[in-house]
Amino acid sequence: MRLVSGIKSFLVLAIIAAMTAIVLVGLNIPKSDYSIPRAYEGIRYGIDISGGVSAVLTAPDGIVPTDDELDTVKGIIDTRLEGKQIYDKTVTVDKVNKRVLVEIPYKKGSEYGNPYDTIADIGATAMMSFREVDEDKFDPETGAYEMTDRIVLQGKDIVDAVAETNPETQLANVRLIFSDEGAKKFEEATERLVGQKIAIYLDDQMISAPIVNEKISGKDRAVITLGTSSQEESIIQAKELAAIIRSGALPFKLEAKDVNHISPIIGENALNISIYAGAVAILLVWLFMFLYYRVPGLVADITLLGQIAAIILVLVLSGMSLTLPGIAGLILTVGMSVDANVIIFERIKEEIRSGKTVNAAVDLGFKRAITAILDGNLTTLITAGVLYYFGTGAIRSFAITLGLGIIVNFITAIFATKIALTALSEIRVLRKPWLFGAKGGTANV
């Protein structure tokens, strides 16, 4: 039993150490394209911290969009940006001048550079089309066929798109799900064009031009392969393309005009101050927990470090824009974590004072505290859900970091802390009531 507990405890500590190391210095796997930047460089910060880009999106000359079409454009852009976890954004419709105004935070790595790199996060206009090709109209420089007006089907015929990995090549592609009408059109075209190519375009950019080997029937048989040999790059491209297609086809092509930089609302100094204040607060919490609860406090300090590292890693990997309210939500989860640990440790102290052994007190302490912890975390999680559902922009950023922190907090408090504390309580030299914060305890060891 001691060996099993020791192994579990070692694994918990190893996972926490690994996550912390990745947050601080990043991860680079030798002979692999996969890497994770260190947190400070990998997190995309909101407009309030690092600034962003504003743009006016209009229809091409000669097209006068209706109010309903403008509202559709706004909804699709909102969906696309939130699909990329960009919540610190503003999308408004100017129905008088028939345009859409957008403000979004800088894309990571493009601060003060080309603002069009950031605007690209809105995605292509998703005017997807499958077209027949003319073999004699191939441009060897671009590797693409010139667009024809012989359209097989369009974005409106596609109801879903899923990024998946080809088990043979290990590269990602995008599987398309057609509507009933789209499936009929595609089946008719592939039957007629066996041995020929059908080019797939997003706006005027050709994505691929596969050869039709046979008639393709069914709604989910079409697959878009991406022109890349890098597994990591193919996964990123496939997810982005699938998200664009899923978000819907825009009723007209968008043109970005008056693209400008936006200065930070609060500034990066506010970020540094927030990080400094959060670090000081966490250090004070660590010191208090260790001095007051001793061995359990030390375990709580270590698992709290793992909780923070896990949340930051999710932010880095998801690409979510982090605002100052989001940082506030992250810090608030630290308080929730301490609250959960205090409830557990006080229960353990009560059991020790009642004469239980340290091992039994630890086990009973967790069992009798779980209801209170579950209630507290659940109510806060509901609050975060309500804020996310009804909120916009930075409020959603706060709600996500708060909700994510609550989930991670519950996992660390109930599982990670219990595994480590159970293992330590089985070490004879540590089975002393005062080491668990129970002064004057009469428990047997």
CORTA-V823494 format. One record per backbone hydrogen bond with DSSP energy under -1.0 kcal/mol. CO is the residue of the C=O (numbers start at 1). NH is the residue of the N-H. If there is no record, write none. Layout:
# CORTA-V823494
CO & NH
CO & NH
This chain:
# CORTA-V823494
1 & 5
2 & 6
3 & 7
4 & 8
5 & 9
6 & 10
7 & 11
8 & 12
9 & 13
10 & 14
11 & 15
12 & 16
13 & 17
14 & 18
15 & 19
16 & 20
17 & 21
18 & 22
19 & 23
20 & 24
21 & 25
22 & 26
23 & 39
27 & 36
29 & 32
34 & 29
36 & 27
38 & 41
38 & 42
39 & 43
44 & 322
46 & 49
46 & 50
47 & 51
47 & 265
48 & 266
48 & 267
51 & 106
52 & 262
53 & 104
54 & 260
55 & 102
56 & 257
57 & 100
58 & 255
60 & 63
66 & 70
67 & 71
68 & 72
69 & 73
70 & 74
71 & 75
72 & 76
73 & 77
74 & 78
75 & 79
76 & 80
77 & 81
78 & 82
79 & 83
81 & 86
82 & 85
85 & 321
87 & 89
90 & 103
92 & 101
94 & 99
99 & 94
100 & 57
101 & 92
102 & 55
103 & 90
104 & 53
107 & 110
110 & 113
114 & 117
115 & 119
116 & 120
118 & 121
119 & 122
120 & 123
125 & 250
126 & 128
127 & 203
128 & 155
129 & 201
130 & 152
130 & 153
131 & 199
134 & 137
137 & 146
139 & 143
139 & 144
144 & 139
149 & 151
150 & 132
153 & 130
154 & 157
155 & 158
157 & 179
160 & 177
162 & 175
164 & 173
166 & 170
171 & 166
173 & 164
174 & 224
175 & 162
177 & 159
177 & 160
179 & 183
180 & 184
181 & 185
182 & 186
183 & 187
184 & 188
185 & 189
186 & 190
187 & 191
188 & 192
189 & 193
193 & 196
196 & 212
199 & 131
200 & 207
201 & 129
202 & 205
205 & 202
208 & 200
210 & 198
212 & 195
219 & 178
222 & 176
224 & 174
226 & 228
230 & 234
231 & 235
232 & 236
233 & 237
234 & 238
235 & 239
236 & 240
237 & 241
238 & 242
239 & 243
240 & 244
241 & 245
242 & 246
243 & 247
245 & 248
255 & 58
257 & 56
260 & 54
262 & 52
268 & 272
269 & 273
270 & 274
271 & 275
272 & 276
273 & 277
274 & 278
275 & 279
276 & 280
277 & 281
278 & 282
279 & 283
280 & 284
281 & 285
282 & 286
283 & 287
284 & 288
285 & 289
286 & 290
287 & 291
288 & 292
289 & 293
290 & 294
293 & 296
294 & 298
295 & 299
296 & 300
297 & 301
298 & 302
299 & 303
300 & 304
301 & 305
302 & 306
303 & 307
304 & 308
305 & 309
306 & 310
307 & 311
308 & 312
309 & 313
310 & 314
311 & 315
312 & 316
313 & 317
314 & 318
315 & 319
322 & 46
323 & 327
324 & 328
325 & 329
326 & 330
327 & 331
328 & 332
329 & 333
331 & 335
332 & 336
333 & 337
334 & 338
335 & 339
336 & 340
337 & 341
338 & 342
339 & 343
340 & 344
341 & 345
342 & 346
343 & 347
344 & 348
345 & 349
346 & 350
347 & 351
348 & 352
349 & 353
350 & 354
351 & 356
352 & 355
357 & 361
358 & 362
359 & 363
360 & 364
361 & 365
362 & 366
363 & 367
364 & 368
366 & 370
369 & 373
370 & 374
371 & 375
372 & 376
373 & 377
374 & 378
375 & 379
376 & 380
377 & 381
378 & 382
379 & 383
380 & 384
381 & 385
382 & 386
383 & 387
384 & 388
385 & 389
386 & 390
387 & 391
392 & 395
393 & 397
394 & 398
395 & 399
396 & 400
397 & 401
398 & 402
399 & 403
400 & 404
401 & 405
402 & 406
403 & 407
404 & 408
405 & 409
406 & 410
407 & 411
408 & 412
409 & 413
410 & 414
411 & 415
411 & 416
412 & 417
415 & 419
416 & 420
417 & 421
418 & 422
419 & 423
420 & 424
421 & 425
424 & 427
427 & 430
428 & 431
430 & 432
432 & 435
433 & 436
433 & 438
434 & 437
435 & 295
437 & 439
438 & 441
